[in-house]
Amino acid sequence: MKPVRVNLSDTLAARVEQQICSGISQPGDNLPSEREMAATHAVSRATVRDAMAKLEHRGLVLRKHGVGAVVLRPDPPVDWRARALAAEASVAEMRLIVIAAEALRDQDEGCASGARVEFDAAVDAYRERGAT
């Protein structure tokens, strides 16, 4: 059997990410220097640089020359599929409202209450934007 190879920069990035996500390191905090992290985790500075690059790519830290790595606010995971479905549902709901309004308009031509006029104006404005 071949020994399992562990990528040290991935391991270090995972440790730092856990500190950020658990709140041990807060947004705005400076992380230890490369030299300190290398000594603390018994890895090379190149490994630390690689781990910090991975964390910067994920949006968890910002590296600035002469300042070091600063913790950013971790973004919540985005479910793009759920957002797309919600947008489609909103369009479908609005289309149903337009259909219902047209049916009411056709059914009761004599209704001219203020609320009905405002609703009709909203439906017309929606149509003019080309959303239907």
C-alpha positions as CSV (number, residue, x, y, z in Angstrom):
1,M,0.0,0.0,0.0
2,K,1.1,3.5,-0.8
3,P,1.2,6.0,2.0
4,V,-1.5,8.6,1.9
5,R,0.0,12.0,1.0
6,V,-1.3,15.0,2.9
7,N,-1.2,18.4,1.4
8,L,0.1,20.6,4.3
9,S,-1.2,23.9,2.8
10,D,-4.7,22.4,2.5
11,T,-4.5,21.2,6.1
12,L,-3.3,24.6,7.3
13,A,-5.9,26.5,5.3
14,A,-8.6,24.2,6.8
15,R,-7.4,25.0,10.3
16,V,-7.4,28.7,9.7
17,E,-10.8,28.6,8.0
18,Q,-12.1,26.7,11.0
19,Q,-10.8,29.5,13.3
20,I,-12.5,32.1,11.2
21,C,-15.8,30.3,10.9
22,S,-16.0,29.4,14.6
23,G,-15.4,33.1,15.6
24,I,-11.9,32.6,17.1
25,S,-10.5,35.0,14.5
26,Q,-12.9,37.9,14.0
27,P,-13.3,40.1,10.9
28,G,-10.7,42.8,11.0
29,D,-8.2,40.7,13.0
30,N,-4.7,40.3,11.8
31,L,-3.5,36.8,11.5
32,P,0.0,35.9,12.7
33,S,2.9,36.6,10.4
34,E,4.1,33.9,7.9
35,R,7.1,33.3,10.1
36,E,5.0,32.8,13.3
37,M,2.5,30.6,11.5
38,A,5.3,28.5,10.1
39,A,6.8,28.0,13.5
40,T,3.5,27.3,15.2
41,H,2.3,24.7,12.7
42,A,5.8,23.3,11.9
43,V,5.6,24.0,8.2
44,S,7.6,26.1,5.8
45,R,6.8,29.7,5.0
46,A,6.0,28.6,1.4
47,T,3.3,26.3,2.8
48,V,1.9,29.2,4.8
49,R,1.9,31.5,1.7
50,D,0.1,28.8,-0.3
51,A,-2.5,28.3,2.5
52,M,-3.1,32.1,2.7
53,A,-3.5,32.3,-1.1
54,K,-6.2,29.6,-0.9
55,L,-8.0,31.5,1.9
56,E,-7.7,34.7,0.0
57,H,-9.2,33.0,-3.1
58,R,-12.1,31.8,-0.9
59,G,-12.7,35.4,0.3
60,L,-11.8,34.6,4.0
61,V,-8.7,36.8,4.2
62,L,-7.1,39.8,2.5
63,R,-3.3,39.9,2.2
64,K,-1.6,43.2,2.1
65,H,2.1,43.7,1.7
66,G,3.6,45.0,4.9
67,V,0.4,44.4,6.9
68,G,-0.1,40.7,6.6
69,A,-3.4,38.8,6.3
70,V,-6.5,40.4,7.7
71,V,-9.6,38.3,8.4
72,L,-12.7,39.2,6.3
73,R,-16.3,38.4,7.1
74,P,-17.1,34.9,5.8
75,D,-20.0,35.0,3.4
76,P,-22.8,32.5,4.0
77,P,-22.9,29.8,1.3
78,V,-25.1,30.8,-1.6
79,D,-27.5,28.3,-3.1
80,W,-27.8,29.7,-6.6
81,R,-30.3,27.0,-7.6
82,A,-32.7,28.1,-4.8
83,R,-32.3,31.8,-5.8
84,A,-33.1,30.9,-9.5
85,L,-36.2,29.0,-8.4
86,A,-37.3,31.9,-6.2
87,A,-36.9,34.3,-9.1
88,E,-38.9,32.0,-11.4
89,A,-41.6,31.7,-8.7
90,S,-41.8,35.5,-8.4
91,V,-42.3,35.8,-12.2
92,A,-44.9,33.1,-12.2
93,E,-46.7,34.7,-9.2
94,M,-46.8,38.0,-11.0
95,R,-48.1,36.4,-14.1
96,L,-50.9,34.8,-12.1
97,I,-51.8,38.2,-10.5
98,V,-52.0,39.7,-14.0
99,I,-54.3,36.9,-15.2
100,A,-56.5,37.3,-12.1
101,A,-56.7,41.0,-12.5
102,E,-57.7,40.7,-16.1
103,A,-60.3,38.2,-15.2
104,L,-61.7,40.5,-12.5
105,R,-61.6,43.5,-14.9
106,D,-63.5,41.5,-17.6
107,Q,-66.0,40.2,-15.0
108,D,-66.8,43.6,-13.3
109,E,-66.4,46.4,-15.7
110,G,-68.4,48.7,-13.4
111,C,-66.1,48.6,-10.4
112,A,-64.2,51.9,-10.1
113,S,-63.2,51.9,-6.4
114,G,-59.9,53.6,-5.6
115,A,-58.2,50.3,-4.7
116,R,-59.2,48.8,-7.9
117,V,-57.9,51.7,-9.9
118,E,-54.6,51.5,-8.1
119,F,-54.4,47.8,-8.7
120,D,-55.1,48.2,-12.4
121,A,-52.4,50.9,-12.6
122,A,-49.9,48.6,-11.0
123,V,-50.8,45.8,-13.4
124,D,-50.4,48.2,-16.4
125,A,-47.1,49.5,-15.1
126,Y,-45.9,45.9,-14.8
127,R,-46.9,45.1,-18.3
128,E,-45.1,48.2,-19.7
129,R,-41.8,47.0,-18.2
130,G,-42.2,44.0,-20.4
131,A,-42.3,41.4,-17.6
132,T,-45.2,39.4,-19.0
